[in-house]
């Protein structure tokens, strides 16, 4: 143990603000776990009906479930209960946002390359588990908003060909609405948090096993690390945890979120109006809104493409995002370890693909609020839906091309700046009578940062017989070649 601690004490860690998103996700998880343990005591995971007689007058005499009654009691009767509830909710949103930004940082800087491909898979799995934990948690109060979300989930599950009805019956314990809390409560409280703890431990083990990734710079190679000692990194981590906890408490104390008393009890015959899904799942709702109401008859069964098609499209999008590191590795054929992160502009193709994915996700996300946008800006709802449908088709390709050209232009501007220096605005007359603008020479560090990046160079296929796969692979690899 002492030898292991001495080795850890001697390590250094890169110091860059973009490397902190993973830590913020973990610290938010700690805040969520602590606040969740507090909420477990007064909460009752039961759908048994009771008559509400608490301090909130508009709901007195209304038949509600014990789950909603206990949640209302936490909000209005337990000292500090509403604060803990809102801290729990805000910290969970912060956790999901931080892990999404962490994934984007890994993608745009190439932090998923060897030897960290397994870490990418673990982070992506952690992202999915967090979404599942957030979804199951929002359904526990059994209010009208969560009931409307469960109705949408029931329709999506039932659209799965051949097994949809059986899956819905298994999820809800019979016919909808059933007793979904009996399944969601243990998932949210025990199973999914345990899985997240395991995934965080795996990530920590992989981070200790592999050398920390760092941004390129003079003197930085795949074989060395420039950063701060472990003790300094630990102190900064403690400060960051205090900051995350403080922000969560500040938001929980000042910003109301999920006011279940305004929605009332869940009722399968009613639906909430003017309220959209949680922001992290809005892209699924937007996909449902943009798909026409198509249905086909196949083998005596009706397939609802209006639900099946958007779910399949979103699933393929997530699968493609998770598999991208392996696809790029296959295209480039690079088998060496890469411990240096890239500036996004220095890999125009990958950055263009990432921005195209963001546009695709953003259009679906915005479409989920088409009704609110129509009311706010006094526009036709159908017009907005058609606009989003067009943007979903032409937006990602345009974003890819434009982003790639912008990155190439920025890279060429950096190269020109490194070669000629900074324009000073001072014109000097030469002995022969000519005039030239004076340039200030950059420091070696700045010149290296602007022009020291090297691109992967694909090797052309050789031999008498070149398969179509190898030819396609080489054509794709040329897109990642140095565009300068």
N, C-alpha and C positions, 0 to 999 in steps of 0.2 A: 504493500500500500504506500509506504514512504517513497519507494522508487517511482511509483506511478504519480504521486503528488509532486515529486521533484521534476519529473518530466513535464507535467502540466504547468508547473510554475515557470518553467523555462520557455514555454511557448509564447509566441506573439500573435496578435490578432489584428487584421486590417481595420482601419478606422475610417469609415465612410458612412454618411447618413443613410444611403440607400440600403445598407446591409442591416439596418435595424428593424425592418418590417417583420421579419420572422420572430425577433424577440418581442415586439409589440403584440403579435398574435399569441405568443405563449403567456405573457403577462396578463393579457385580457382573459385568457382561459383560466388563469389563477383567480382573477376577480370574479369571473362567472361561477367558478366552482365554490368559492367561499360564500358568495351571496346565495347560490343555489342550496347549499347545505342549510342556511338559515331559513330559507323558504320551505324546505321539506317538512319542518316541524308543524306549522299550522295548516298546511295544505292537505286537503282530503281528496285523493284520486278516486272519486266515485260519482256515478251519474244518477244515483238515487235522488228522487225529487223531494224538495223541501220547500216550504213557504218562507220567502225572505222577510225578515223583520228587523233588519239592521238599520243603521243610521241614515242610509241613503234613501230619502223619502220617495223619489219617483218609482222605485222598484218594490216598495213595501206591498206585501200581499201577492206578489207575482211568484209563480211556481218556478223555481230554478233548481239546478242540480247542486249536489253538495260541493262539487268542484268549483262552480261559480260562486256559491255562497261562501266558501272558505277563502277564495281569492278576493272577494269583496271585503271580507273580514280583515284580511291582511292589509288591504288598501286603506280601510277607514277605522279599524278598531285596534289593530296591533301597533304598538308604539314603534315608529320607524319602519313599519311594514311597507308603506308606499315607496319610501326611499330605497329600500332594499330591492323591491320589485323593479323599479325603474333603473337602478344601477345594474341589476342582472340583465335587463333588456338592452340597455345602452352598451354595456361591455360585450354582450354577444354580437351586436352589430359591429362594434369596433374590431372584434376578433375576426369576423368574416371579412371585413374590409381589409384588414392588415394581411391576412393570408392571400387574398386576391392580389394585393399590391406586391407581395413577396413573389408570387408566381410570375407576375408581369416583369418584375425586376430580373428574375432568373432567365426569363425568356429573352428579353431585349439585350441583356449583357452576355448571353451565352453561358450562364452559370449552370446549365444542365449538361454540358459536355463531359466527356470522360474526365475523371473517374466518378462523376456525380450524377450519372443517369439514374441510379437507384434512389438517390436523394430526391430527384425530381418526381419519381413515381410516388414516393412516400409523401411528399408535400401535396401532390395532387390528390392522393387518397385522403389526406388530412382535410383538404378543402371540401371534398364530398361528404366526409363524416361531419364536418362542422355544419354544412347545409342541412344534413339530416337531423342533427341535434337542434338547430334553430327551428326547423319545421315542426318537429315533434313538440318542442317547447311552446310554440305559439298556439297549439291546439289544446293545451291542458286547461286553460281557464274555462273552456266550454261556453264562450260568449258567441254573439251573432257573427262577428268577424271570423273567428276560427271555424265556426260552422259553415260559413260560405266557402272558405278555403277547402274544407274537407269535402264539400259537395263537388268542387272542381276536381279534387284529387280522385274522388270516386268515379267521376266520368272519364278521367284519363286512364285509370286502371282498367275500367270495364271496356275501353276501346282496344285493349291488347287482344289480338286474334286468338280465339279458341280457349284461352285460359283466363281472360279478363274477369269474367263473373266469379270464377272460383277464387281468384286473388282478392277481389273486392270482399267476398264473403269471409275470407280468412283474415283480412285486415280489420274489418269492422265487426268481427264476431257474429256474422249473420247479415241480414239485410241492412243497408244504410238507413239511419246513422249508426245503429248498433251501439257497441261499447268500445269505442276506439281508444279511450283512455287506458283500458286494461292492457293494450299493446304499447301505446305511446309512452306511458309513464315509466315502465321499466327500461324502455329504450333510451329515453331522455335522461333518466336519473342514474342508471347503472351501466348499461351496455355501451352506449356511445361515448360517455366520458372515459370509461376504461379503455376503449379503443384509441381515443385521442391521447391518453397518457402513454400507452404503448408506442404510438407513432412518434410522439415527442421524444421518448427515450431512444427510439431507433435513429431519429434525426441527430440527436446529440452524439450517439455512438458513431454514426457515419461522419459527423463533423470532426470528431477526435481522431478518427482513423485516417481521413484524408487531410491533406494540407489545405488551410483556408484559402479560398479564392480571393484575389486582389485585382484592382484595376491596373492597367499597364502604366509604366513610368520608367524613367531612367534608372538602371540598376535593378529593376524588378524582372525576374525570370520565373520560369516554371519551377525552379529549384530553390528559390528563397522566398522569404516573407518579410515585408516591411510593414510594421504596425506598432501597437502598444503592448506592453507586457500584460500577462494574464491578470495580475492584481489590479491594474488600471482598468482593464476591460470589465472585471467583476464589479468594481466600484461604480463605473458608468452604468452597468446593467442594473445595479440596485437603484441608482438614481432614476433610470428610465422606468423601472417598475413603480416607483413612487409617483412619477409623473403620470403614468397610465392610470393608476388607481385614483389619483387626484382628479384627473379629467373625467373619469367615469363617475365619481362622486359628485362633481360639479354639474355634470349633465343630468344625473339622476335627481339632483336637488332643485334644478331650475327649469328643466324642459320636460313637459308632460309627454309620455309616450304610452300607447296602448291603453287608453282610458276605457276599460271594459264596461264600466257603469253606464257609459253613453250608448253602448250597443245593445245591451240587454242579453237575455239568454238565447242560446242557439235553438233554432227551429228549422227543421228540414223543409217546411212549407214557405219560409221567408228567406230573403237574401239581403245582405247589406248593400246599400247604394252609395256611390260616390267614394268608395274606399277600394284602393287597389291592393294587390298582393305585396308581400314583403319585397323590398327593393332587390334583394339578392336572388329572388325567384321570379322577378317581373318578366325576364326574357321568355320564360315558358308561357306565361299568360299572353304576352305579346305575340308569340308564335301562334297561339290558338286563335287570336283575333284576326290575324292576317291570312289565315287559310280559309278558302271558300268552303261552303258546306257540301262537300263531296261525299258520296256514299256509293259503294259497289256491292253487288251480290256475288258471293264466291262460295261454292260448295254448300249451298243452302244457308249461308250465314251472311249477315250484313256487316260489312267492314266500314266503319266510320272514318274515312280518310281525313275529315275535318279535325279529328283529334289525333289519329294515328300518325299522320304525316308530320305535323309540327313536333310531336314527341320524338319521332325518329330523327328528324332533322337536328333537333337540339342535342340528341344523344350522339349523333355522328360528329357534331361540332365539338363536343366535349372529348370524345374518343380521339379525334384528330389532334386536339390540343395536347392531350396526354401523350400521344404517340409521336409528336413532332420531333423530339430529340433523337429518337431512333431513326426516323425518316431522314433527317439531316445527316446523321452519322452514316447512313447507308449511301446517301448521295455523294458526300465528300470522301468517304472511305478513309477518314482520319482515325488512326488507332492509337495515337499518342495522348498522354494526359495533358489537359489544358487547365492550368491554374491561374491564368490571366484572364480577367474579364474584358469584354470589348465595349467600346462606346457604341451606342445604337447606330450612329451615322456611319461607322466603319464597317457595318454589315448591312448594306441597303436592302438586299433581298429579304433577309430575315425580318428586318424592321418593317418593311412593306407588308409582309405576310401578317405580322403582329397587328399593325394598324388596321389592315383589312378585317382581321378577326374582331378587333374592338368596334369597328363600324358595324359589322354584322350583329354583334351583341347589342350595341347601342341602339340600332334601329328597332330590334325586338323589344328592348327595354323601354324605349319611348312609346312604342305602339301599345304597351300595356296601360299607358295613361292617355290614350286617344280620346276617351270620353271627357276627361278633365280638361285636356287641351282644347277640345271643341267648345266646352262651356266657357273657358277662360278667355279664349281669343275669338269667340263668336264665329266659329267656322263649322262647316258641315262635318259630321262624324264620318260619313261615307267618303268624303273627299280626303280626309286625313288618312283613312285606312288605305285608299288607293295610292296616296302619296308614299306611305310607308312600304307598300308592296313594291312599288317601283324602286325606291331607295334600297330595299333589301336585295334586289337583283343587280342593280348597277353600282350601288355604293361601294361594296368591297373591292371589285376590280379597279375602280377609279382610285380608291384610296391606296391600293397597292402600287399602281403606276406612279401616282403623284408623290407618294412618300418616298419611293425608291429614287425618283429624280431629285427630290429635295435633299436626300442623304448624299447622293453623288455630288450635287452642287456644293453642299457644305464641306464634304471631304476635299474637293478640289480647292475650295477657298482656304481650307486649313493648310493644304500643301503649298499654295501660293504665298500664304502668310509666313510659313516656315522658311521658304526660300528667299523671299525679298524683305521680310520684316514688316514693321508697322509704319503706315504712312504718317509722316509728321506734319504735312501741310507746308513744309518749308521748301521752296524751289531754289536750287543752287545753279549758278551759271558756270559752265565748264570753260577751260582755257580756249577751246576752239570756237566759243561763242554760243554753243548749244546750252539747253536748260534741262535739268533733270530734278525730279523730286527726291528729297532726302528721306531715307527709311531708317527707322531705329531697329537695330538688330535684337532679336529675341534671345532670351537666356537659353542655354542648352536644354534645360528641363522643359521649357515651354515648346521648343522646337521638336523635341522628341515626342511630347504629348500630342502635338498636332500631326506629325508625319512619321512617327515611328511604328505605326501599325503595319502588320503584314497580313495579307489575305491568303487563304488556302488556294493552292494552285492544283487544279485537277490534272491527273495524268491521262492523256488520250489513250483509248483502247488500242491495243496492238494485236497483231496476228492476222492470219488469213481469213478466219471466220470470226466475225463480230456479231454477237447475238443482239437482238433488239433490246433486251434488258440492259446490256452494257452500253449500248448506244444511247438509250434514254437516260441512263445514269450520267453519262458524260455530258449530255446536253443540259441536264438540270444542274450539274456541277458548275458549268460555265456561268450560270447566273450568280453564283457566289464568288466568282473570280474578281480580282482587283479591277474596278471600273475606271481607275484613274488613268 
